[in-house]
Every structure is written in C-alpha cells, then in structure tokens.
Amino acid sequence: MAGNAQVPESKVPSSLLSLLPRTLLDWRNSEVYPPRNVWDPLEEWLSTRGFRLFKADDSNSPLAGVVYPTDPTMRAPDGNYLYAGNPNPRYSQVKPIHCFAQTEGSRHVLIRLIAKGDHGHEELDVLQKVAIGPLAFLGRNHTLPMLQQLTLEDMTFGGFDFPWYHAISEVFDAVIQLLEGLVFIELYSHSTFFRTLGADNILINFARGSRPITPDHPFRSLFPVRYYFIDFELAVLEDRVVVGLPIRRLGSDDLDDYGRDIAPEMLSNAPYNPFHTDIFQIGIMFYNYFHRMHRDSVAIFERMIATEPTARPTAVEALEMVHAYEKTFTRAQLALPVPRARLPDRNYTERLKRKVAKAEAKAAEASAASRNVA
C-alpha cells in the first residue's frame, strides 16, 4: 500500500451504491447489525484497491459485532505490539462508519469514511495537515497517521494503522502524552480543535493476544506505550467561536447523536470558543478515570472541567501542571497501584442529559398549564 497516496476513483454499480447510507449522519447512526455489514456493497471495490475487509460474526451470540481477517496469513509487523500466540487477533467493531481490513501485505488497517457530500471536509482538511507528510511522524504529534486516501463518488475514505492502569506512573504517562498531543494539534496545525474528545477516540499501539498479564508483568510494562488521537469529524480549523452542539454540522441537534461528554456552554445559544471545550472533554475523561487518585491530581482535572470556560487552563498550562506534579513523586510512589474508577457514578454527560430532560419536561408542563389557563 502506497503511503499517504490518494487512490483514484473506481466505479461501483449504482445498484450497490443505493444500499449505502445516504448521508454522513446516516453512516454514523446506521442500525444495520452487525455494523460491519454496512460495508458489504463496497467489499469488491475495496478489494480492487488492495483491501480485504474483515468478516463479521453474524450470530446472535455475545460475539456479534466481532470481526476477524479472512486471510489466515500472519499479521505483518507494523509498529503495534502483539502478544505471542495470537497472530490474527479479533477486533470489536461497534461503529458502522469504520471497518477493519487486511492489505495485500497482510497489514491490518482501519478504513473510515471521512467525508460524504457536503459534510466531513473539515475533518479531511485537518487530517491532511497533521496526519500525513512530515508532521505525522513527529514525536509530539499523537494523531494517528493516515496511510492512504480513497475516493468513490461523493465519498472520501481514509486508511489508518491501528486493560486497566497498573501503576501511578502509567497514569502520568497517559495524561502527559494526551495533553502533549493536544498542545501539538492546537499550536502546530493552524489552531485545530477536536470537539469530539473521548476515550473511544484514543488508540494504543497494542493488539490483544493470549499471553497472560500478571502482577509481575503488568500490561503497560511490557512495551513502550504510545497513545494516538483519531476522529476529527467535527473539528474546526480556525480560532473562532461556535454555537451549540458540534453535531449540528451533520444536521442534527440530538445529544445522543453527538455521543460525547458535553461542556455546559454547548447547551446554550451563546457563541463559545471550541478551545475551551477541548480542555473540558479531555479533563472530564481524566476525571472519570482517575477521580480516586491523589487529591492534587484530581484538583487539576477539576480545573479543566470548570463550569466557566475561561476558568479552565490552556493545554500548555495543564501539561505544565501535570509535569510539575509528577516531579513531586518518588519512584516508590509512582509504582503504587491506581485506585479503580467508579465510572457509573461519575458519568458527567449522563447527569447532564438527565438535567436537560428534566428541564424540558418542566418547560412542557408549564406550557401545557398556560394553554389550559388560556
């Protein structure tokens, strides 16, 4: 597969194209199950471009949604770390907008629909700035590199490479890498802002296998871990103000369609700076996972999720605070275990959704009461 190359368009029968979701939002929200089957009409076309799509488990078992390579050839080395004993691991595909595939060189990749029609071109612009070319491989850039771009009709696709924290040091490593990546994106790519930061938009250079993980050999001690950002679908490129939920770009204003932690300013009709929402979203992710750690580290995350956007630190400031705090730990303290998160009790977005639902119900009751009086 030619690195970073744009593959020319190839024809697909209109009868097959008509089976695909009609808009980018429809691709995101397709109810076809398992999600891999959304890609069936494109299977032959992708094979002509050098990609063999993984096969889906169509059973009604808990494995439904799992995909696996059809070619038994062992996965080619690609910089990801793979446990011995499982040369072709299975993957879980939970979203229809992307699909796993195997290249002619037996490399495992993720193919994702980036743009369709008038939507998604902002994400493509971002990826062309930071995910291809010289910037893509700088150490401070934690954006997942885009290996190839494919075009079909009004659709543009991208091909990409693709357990709990054991010790306090691993938490610092994760937080620092992600803040470092956020600083790089916002300072070195013409003020790019994600607006979709969340745990499922972060990948790690690891493919699951059968080698056991023991207390003496915890997961992140076995190799140099690196974290990558993916999904710039709702990103903006300029330092500008926006209004409402980012999902409006795709023609929706539904909280469930957005599917991300929601900063308070997103629910108002007032303009806001997306820089502040990036800090909020990565901060709420840190808080959800690490809220039972030392009080001083939690205090940093709490500053990042302040209700008032301007009270939140910049990415540079947050990174400096975490670096400074890490230096106060001894080697023995960094090796201490990480308290397990109580995620169900700390889901900010779910609480916010319930709050909005109650407010809407109260407004509906007030409206009904006023009509009755009239």
Order of alpha helices (4+ residues) and beta strands (2+ residues): beta-alpha-alpha-alpha-beta-beta-beta-beta-beta-beta-beta-alpha-beta-beta-alpha-beta-beta-beta-alpha-alpha-alpha-alpha-alpha-alpha
